[in-house]
Amino acid sequence: MPWLKFGILVAAVFFVFKKDIKLTLNMGALKHSAAAQPHPKENPSTITEMGISPSPPVKSYNKKITLANASMLSQQDVDAYIRRFLKVAQMEYKKYRIPVSIKLAQGLAESEAGKNNAALTDNNHFGGAMQIMTYHTAWENWRAHSVLLHRSYPELFEMDSQDYKSWAQGLKKSGYSKKRNYDQILINIIETFSLQQFDV
């Protein structure tokens, strides 16, 4: 009788351990399989305008350079653009001291109020200086543009951050744009749409 009990006990222990080993092996295979699967790419639309994507901008060639003057922009499009980017421009002013009116005017001129192909397909609102780049969000492009100005045109930051005319002229003088009347384009946009009111 004791031998029978002992045999049953051994059989039960063997059965439990065999199941446990099989379960462990299966779990290990499952983990390995999951690790081997590439993670799905994050959809850029899920990244907020104020968020930062983990990957850098991508070079994208054959982009048409466009520059809109004040007469090409509608009040409706400008108002929509301001609603979308005013807070971003104000944040860039706080961090880099770039006049809000200048950032907005540059974005409006170089993206045709966010309507050109570079802005719509590449989130690139500053096509003049950054024409070959594609960004995951428009905010990333705005920040990259601020960094570009800060690093490449340090003389601009010696100017009064409330003086949009000096900044516009400084951008032209620095060679930021190949457009001969770039400064006047910015000044006209600022004054036509009263963007100077945001330089406070």
N, C-alpha and C positions, 0 to 999 in steps of 0.2 A: 504493500500500500504506500509506504513512504517513497518508494522508487517511482511509483506512478505519479504521485504529487510532484516529485522533483522533475520528472520528465515533462509534465504539463507546464511547470514554471519555466523551465529552460526553453521550451517551445514558444511560450508567450513572450519571454524576454527577447528571443531571436526575432520573432515577428515584429515586435515594437521597434527594435534597433534597425531592422531591414527597412521598415517604412520610414524611419527618421533619416537614415542614410539616403534613401531615394529622394525624400523631400528636400534634404540639404543640397543634393546634386542638382535637382530640378531648379531650386531657387538660385543656385550659382549660375546655372546655364541661362536663366532668365535675366539675371543682372548683367551677365556678359553680353547677352543679346541686346539689352536696352542700351548698354554703353556703346555698343557698336553702331547703333542707329544714330544718324546725325540729328541734332536738335533742329526743329523747324525754325526758319528765320523769323525774327520778329517783324511783324507787319509794320512798316513805317507809319501807317495811319494810326497805330496804337500809341505811338510816341507823341506826347503832347508838344505843342509849339515851344514850351519852355523846358522840355526835356533834352537829354543828350544821348544820342545813339552810341552804342559801343564801338561802332566801326567808323573809320575816317571817310571823308568825302572821296568820291571816285572821279577820275579824270574822264571827261566826255567831250570829244572833239566835234568840230563842224557846227558850232553854235553861232547863229547869226547875232552880231552885236547890234543892239537897238538902243536908241536914246530918244526919249520923248521930251518935247518942250511943253510949256504950259498950255499952249493952244491946242495940243493934241490930247490933253487929258480932260475928261468930263468931271464936273463937280461930284456927281454920284460915285464915280470910281474912286476919286480922291478921298471922299468921305469914308467909303468902305475900307480903303487902304489905311487911313488914319485910325479907324476903329480897331482894325486888326493889329496894327503895329505901334501905336502910340506908346503903350506900356513898355514894349520891348525897347523902343528908342530912348525912353526915359531911363530904363535900366542901363543901357549902354552909356548914357550920359553920366550916370552916377559912377559907373565903373571906369570909364575911359575919358570922360569930359569932352566927348564929341557932341556938339550942339544938336539938340533934338531936331531942330528945323533942317539942319544939314543932312542928318541921317535919313529923315523922311523924304527930303527932296531928292537925295541920291537914289533911294529905293524907288520912288515914283518915276524918276527920269529913266533909270537903267532897267526897270522891269515893266515900264508902261503901266504903272499902277497895278502890278501883279498880273498883267494880262498877256505878257509875251510868253513864248514857248519855254524859255529858260526858267522862268518863274513857275510856270504851270507844271512842267515835266521834271525839272531838276531842282526845284526849291531854291533857285539861284536868282536873287533880286539885285545883284550887283554885277551885272554881266560885263561891264567895262573892264574892271580890274581882275575879275575872277571868272572870265568867260568860259573856261574849259572844265569847270567843276560842277559836279552833281552832289547835292546834299540830301540827307535823310529828312531833315525838317528845315523850314524857312528860318527858324530861330538859329540853327547851327550856322547857316549862311550869314545871318546878321552878326553873330558873334565873330565868325572868321573874318568878316570885313572889318570889324572894329580892331581886331588883332593886327590885320594887315596894315591899316592906317597907323596904328600905334608903333609898329615895328619899322615900317618902310618910310614913313613921313613924319619923323619926330619933330620937325620944325613946326608942324601944324599945332602941336600941343603947347607951344610957347605963346600962342595967340589967346585972346580973350574968348572964353567958351560961350559967351553971350553975343559975340560979334559974327553973325552968319556971313556978312559980306566979306570980311577978312578971311574967313575960312574958305569960302567959295573961291576967292582969288588965290588963296594959298594952295588949294587943290589944283587949280589950273597951272600955277607957277611951278609946282612940284613935279608936273608931268604925269599926274594921276590919270588923266584922260588925254587922248589924242585930239579930241574935239577942241577946236580953237576957242570957241565961245562957251566952253563948259561952265565957267563961273557964272556967266550971264544966264545960262539955262537954269542953273540952280537958284539964283537970285529971283528970277522971274517966277519960278514955281513957288518959292517961299512967299513972295509978296502977293501973287495972284490968289493963293489959297490961304493966306494969313498964317503960315506955319510958324512965324516968329513969335506968335502968342504962346507957344509951348516952351520957349527958351526962358524959363523963369527959375 
